[in-house]
Amino acid sequence: MVKGLMSVLLVLVAVSYSFGRPDKAGSSKKENKFPQTLSRVCAAAMQACLQAASIKHKSTNKPVMVIHHLEDCPHSQALKQAFASNRKIQKMADEDFILLNLVFETTDKHLSPDGQYVPRIIFVDPSLTIRADITGRYANRLYAYEPADINLLISNMEKAKKLLKTEL
């Protein structure tokens, strides 16, 4: 009886060891999947942030403005400085919008409808739908803004506020 239990135990250990041991051919595949898994986590976190912003929107009646940028991108830093130095944008952002600043890139197609580039600013309505009718001046990067586009950004922010109020 003891020999039978020992052999079953030995088989269980061998089977569990073979399942737990990574094979050499599959290890490179796991490395390739890590960023994808991380991006899914980021996308899930972003979706949660958008849902939280949507809930906040319903209580405050403010549109959501998603700003995609990177810390080491010179274009992002230039737009950030122009955004921070403009008092009208600062006042509108504080009083009239829920801002989501994303400092990482996601693979979620909904948050990059025309490609992944930074900086880009997307306006989102309460149903979590991207406002495709509020875009920048570039045909190949619809949601891109440069420091020289501050007046267009102000106009688009006002448009997002007006559309929101007329649609409710």
C-alpha positions in Angstrom: 0.0 0.0 0.0 2.8 2.4 0.9 4.6 1.6 -2.4 1.3 2.4 -4.3 1.0 5.7 -2.6 4.6 6.6 -3.2 4.3 5.8 -6.9 1.1 7.9 -7.3 2.9 10.7 -5.4 5.9 10.4 -7.7 3.7 10.6 -10.8 1.9 13.7 -9.5 5.2 15.4 -8.8 6.5 14.5 -12.3 3.3 15.8 -13.9 3.2 19.0 -11.9 6.9 19.6 -12.6 6.4 19.2 -16.4 3.5 21.7 -16.4 5.3 24.2 -14.3 8.6 24.1 -16.2 8.8 26.5 -19.1 10.0 25.1 -22.4 12.8 26.8 -24.3 10.7 27.3 -27.4 7.8 28.9 -25.6 9.9 31.3 -23.5 10.4 33.8 -26.3 6.6 33.7 -26.9 6.0 34.6 -23.3 8.4 37.6 -23.6 6.5 38.8 -26.6 3.2 38.5 -24.7 4.3 40.5 -21.7 3.8 44.0 -23.3 0.5 42.9 -24.8 -0.7 41.7 -21.4 0.6 45.0 -19.8 -1.2 47.0 -22.5 -4.4 45.1 -21.8 -4.1 46.0 -18.2 -3.5 49.6 -19.1 -6.5 49.5 -21.5 -8.6 48.0 -18.7 -7.4 50.7 -16.3 -8.1 53.4 -19.0 -11.6 52.0 -19.5 -12.1 52.1 -15.7 -10.9 55.7 -15.7 -13.2 56.6 -18.6 -16.1 55.0 -16.7 -15.2 56.9 -13.5 -15.0 60.1 -15.6 -18.4 59.2 -17.1 -19.9 58.8 -13.7 -18.3 62.1 -12.6 -19.7 63.7 -15.8 -23.2 62.7 -15.0 -22.9 64.3 -11.6 -21.1 67.5 -12.8 -22.4 67.6 -16.4 -18.9 68.2 -17.8 -17.4 66.7 -21.0 -14.3 64.4 -20.8 -11.0 65.5 -22.4 -8.4 62.8 -22.8 -4.9 64.1 -23.4 -2.4 61.5 -24.6 1.2 62.6 -24.1 4.7 61.3 -23.2 7.1 62.7 -20.7 10.1 62.4 -23.1 8.4 63.7 -26.2 9.5 67.2 -27.2 6.1 67.8 -29.0 4.2 66.8 -25.9 6.3 69.0 -23.7 5.8 72.0 -26.1 2.0 71.5 -26.1 2.0 71.1 -22.3 3.8 74.5 -21.9 1.5 76.2 -24.3 -1.5 74.6 -22.5 -0.2 75.7 -19.1 0.6 79.2 -20.2 -2.8 80.0 -21.7 -5.2 81.3 -19.0 -8.3 80.8 -21.1 -7.6 77.1 -21.6 -6.7 76.7 -17.9 -9.9 78.3 -16.8 -12.0 76.2 -19.2 -10.1 73.0 -18.2 -10.7 73.7 -14.5 -14.3 74.8 -14.7 -15.8 73.0 -17.7 -14.0 69.7 -18.3 -13.0 66.4 -16.7 -9.4 65.9 -17.8 -7.7 62.5 -18.2 -3.9 62.8 -18.7 -2.4 59.6 -20.2 1.3 59.4 -20.0 1.4 56.0 -21.6 0.3 54.6 -24.9 -2.4 52.0 -25.1 -3.3 49.5 -27.8 -7.0 50.2 -27.4 -8.3 51.0 -30.8 -11.0 53.2 -29.3 -8.5 55.5 -27.8 -6.4 55.7 -31.0 -9.0 55.8 -33.8 -6.6 57.1 -36.4 -3.2 55.8 -35.0 -0.9 56.0 -32.1 0.8 59.3 -31.9 1.4 61.9 -29.3 0.3 64.5 -28.3 -3.3 64.0 -29.1 -6.5 65.3 -27.5 -9.7 63.4 -27.7 -13.1 64.6 -26.5 -15.4 61.9 -25.1 -19.2 62.1 -24.5 -20.9 60.5 -21.5 -21.7 57.3 -23.4 -17.9 56.8 -23.7 -18.1 57.6 -27.5 -15.2 59.5 -29.0 -16.4 62.8 -30.6 -15.1 62.2 -34.1 -16.5 65.6 -35.2 -14.1 67.5 -32.9 -10.7 67.3 -34.5 -7.5 69.2 -35.1 -6.3 70.7 -38.3 -4.3 67.7 -39.7 -5.8 65.2 -42.1 -3.4 62.4 -41.2 -3.5 62.9 -37.4 -7.0 64.0 -36.7 -6.6 64.6 -32.9 -3.1 66.1 -33.0 -2.5 69.7 -31.7 0.7 71.8 -31.7 1.5 74.9 -29.7 0.4 77.0 -32.6 -3.0 75.3 -32.6 -4.0 76.7 -29.2 -6.8 78.9 -30.7 -8.2 75.8 -32.5 -8.0 73.8 -29.2 -10.0 76.6 -27.4 -12.5 76.6 -30.2 -12.9 72.8 -30.0 -13.2 72.9 -26.2 -16.0 75.5 -26.6 -17.6 73.2 -29.3 -17.5 70.2 -27.0 -19.2 72.2 -24.3 -21.9 73.5 -26.6 -22.6 70.1 -28.2 -22.8 68.5 -24.8 -25.4 71.0 -23.6 -27.5 70.9 -26.8 -27.5 67.1 -26.9 -28.7 66.6 -23.3 
